[in-house]
Structure formats: C-alpha cells, structure tokens
Amino acid sequence: MSEDVTLRIKSLPTPKSLLMPPKSRATDVARSKRDISSKMLDLIVNQKFNGSWELTDKLSQIFNKSRDEIKASAVVQDVSVWTTALGIAFLRKYFLKQREEWVIIEEKALNWLKTRDVEGKDVVQEAMKFLST
C-alpha cells in the first residue's frame, strides 16, 4: 500500500512556480542599475551640440517630472537655461559614482550656461533643490 501512495505523489504535475527560479534581490538590483544607466545614457544622448538641453517629453520622463511642473518651477525665464541646469543637477545627484563618464558633458553644459543670462542665480543649485522634491 505504501508503494501505491508513493507512485501517486510522484505522478502529480509540478507547479510552474516551483520550476522557475525564485526572483532574487540581485536580479532586481541589476534591473534597477540598468534602468538608471539607461536614464544617464538617454540624458547624455539628448544634450544638444552646444551643451544645452531643450525641454522635451523624453527629458521630463528622465527627470520624472511633468513638462508643466518643470516650466512652473523654472527660476529663470529661459526654459532652456533651466532645463540645462536640471540636466547637470540630475547627473550630479544620481550618477556621482560615474562622474568620469559624464564630466565632459557637464563641462559643455556649464560653458553654455556661462553664455546665458542666469539672472544672478545659482541655477544648478536651484535645480538640485527641485529634483529633491
């Protein structure tokens, strides 16, 4: 009789959830790092030749803020100046460990900002504050 019970247990189908490897924290961390690296690459790719960034839907996605939020929060009238400051701040805030990968991008943006009217404000510092909200 015990053989009969053993045979029946062995013949039960194995649930798919048992066949699939458990979702590991390492997998989640790797996916998160890939998403973050993707944001950094998207930001860099969207920088204009002159070093500035224009406010686009893609950038608002990267910053995780709506275009309206970004425009309303601008501390200067020129939205390109504000968006460029946000680009620099975003790199500094989220990718400091990869700085050697984007330092030239930052320099180009800072040089562009020097040619613009920032209305006496530290726009990058203001952008850092905005990204923290």
C-alpha positions as CSV (number, residue, x, y, z in Angstrom):
1,M,0.0,0.0,0.0
2,S,2.8,2.5,0.7
3,E,4.1,1.9,-2.8
4,D,0.8,3.0,-4.2
5,V,0.8,6.3,-2.3
6,T,4.4,7.0,-3.4
7,L,3.6,6.4,-7.1
8,R,0.6,8.8,-6.9
9,I,2.7,11.6,-5.3
10,K,5.4,11.3,-7.9
11,S,3.0,11.5,-10.7
12,L,1.4,14.8,-9.7
13,P,2.4,17.7,-12.0
14,T,4.9,20.2,-10.7
15,P,3.5,23.7,-10.5
16,K,5.3,26.2,-12.8
17,S,6.1,28.4,-9.9
18,L,8.3,25.7,-8.4
19,L,10.1,25.2,-11.7
20,M,11.0,28.8,-12.1
21,P,14.0,30.2,-10.2
22,P,13.0,32.5,-7.3
23,K,13.1,36.2,-8.0
24,S,16.3,37.3,-6.4
25,R,17.2,40.6,-4.9
26,A,20.3,40.6,-7.1
27,T,18.1,40.4,-10.2
28,D,16.1,43.4,-9.0
29,V,19.2,45.4,-8.2
30,A,20.7,44.6,-11.6
31,R,17.5,45.7,-13.4
32,S,17.4,48.9,-11.3
33,K,21.0,49.7,-12.2
34,R,20.3,49.0,-15.9
35,D,17.3,51.4,-15.7
36,I,19.4,54.1,-14.0
37,S,22.2,53.7,-16.5
38,S,19.7,53.9,-19.3
39,K,18.5,57.2,-17.9
40,M,22.0,58.5,-17.8
41,L,22.6,57.5,-21.4
42,D,19.3,59.0,-22.5
43,L,20.1,62.3,-20.8
44,I,23.6,62.4,-22.5
45,V,22.2,61.5,-25.9
46,N,19.6,64.3,-25.7
47,Q,22.2,67.0,-25.0
48,K,22.4,69.5,-27.9
49,F,25.7,70.1,-29.7
50,N,26.1,73.4,-28.0
51,G,25.9,71.8,-24.5
52,S,22.3,72.7,-23.6
53,W,19.2,70.6,-23.2
54,E,15.8,71.5,-24.5
55,L,12.7,70.6,-22.6
56,T,11.2,67.5,-24.3
57,D,8.8,64.8,-23.2
58,K,11.9,62.4,-23.0
59,L,13.7,64.8,-20.6
60,S,10.6,65.2,-18.4
61,Q,10.4,61.4,-18.3
62,I,14.1,61.2,-17.3
63,F,13.6,63.8,-14.6
64,N,10.3,62.1,-13.5
65,K,8.5,65.5,-13.6
66,S,5.9,66.7,-16.0
67,R,6.7,69.4,-18.5
68,D,4.3,71.7,-16.7
69,E,6.0,71.1,-13.4
70,I,9.4,71.8,-14.9
71,K,8.2,75.0,-16.6
72,A,6.4,76.2,-13.4
73,S,9.4,75.6,-11.3
74,A,11.9,77.5,-13.5
75,V,13.8,80.1,-11.5
76,V,14.8,81.9,-14.7
77,Q,12.7,82.9,-17.7
78,D,14.7,80.9,-20.3
79,V,13.4,77.4,-20.0
80,S,16.5,76.0,-21.9
81,V,18.7,77.5,-19.1
82,W,16.5,75.8,-16.5
83,T,16.4,72.5,-18.4
84,T,20.2,72.6,-18.8
85,A,20.6,73.3,-15.1
86,L,18.3,70.3,-14.4
87,G,20.5,68.1,-16.7
88,I,23.6,69.0,-14.7
89,A,21.9,68.6,-11.4
90,F,20.4,65.2,-12.4
91,L,23.9,63.9,-13.3
92,R,25.4,65.1,-10.1
93,K,22.5,63.8,-8.0
94,Y,22.1,60.3,-9.4
95,F,25.3,59.5,-11.2
96,L,28.1,60.9,-9.0
97,K,29.9,57.5,-8.9
98,Q,30.0,57.5,-12.7
99,R,31.3,61.1,-12.9
100,E,34.3,60.2,-15.1
101,E,31.7,59.1,-17.7
102,W,29.9,62.4,-17.9
103,V,32.3,65.1,-16.7
104,I,32.9,66.4,-20.3
105,I,29.1,66.6,-20.8
106,E,28.8,68.6,-17.6
107,E,31.7,71.0,-18.7
108,K,30.0,71.6,-22.0
109,A,26.7,72.4,-20.3
110,L,28.4,74.7,-17.7
111,N,30.2,76.5,-20.5
112,W,26.9,77.0,-22.3
113,L,25.3,78.3,-19.1
114,K,28.1,80.9,-18.8
115,T,26.9,82.4,-22.1
116,R,23.3,82.8,-20.9
117,D,21.5,85.2,-18.5
118,V,21.0,83.2,-15.3
119,E,19.6,86.3,-13.7
120,G,22.2,86.2,-10.9
121,K,21.0,82.8,-9.6
122,D,22.8,79.6,-9.0
123,V,20.5,77.7,-11.3
124,V,22.2,74.3,-10.8
125,Q,21.8,74.6,-7.0
126,E,18.2,75.6,-7.5
127,A,17.7,72.6,-9.9
128,M,19.2,70.3,-7.3
129,K,16.6,71.5,-4.8
130,F,13.8,71.0,-7.4
131,L,14.9,67.4,-8.1
132,S,14.8,66.6,-4.4
133,T,11.1,67.5,-4.2
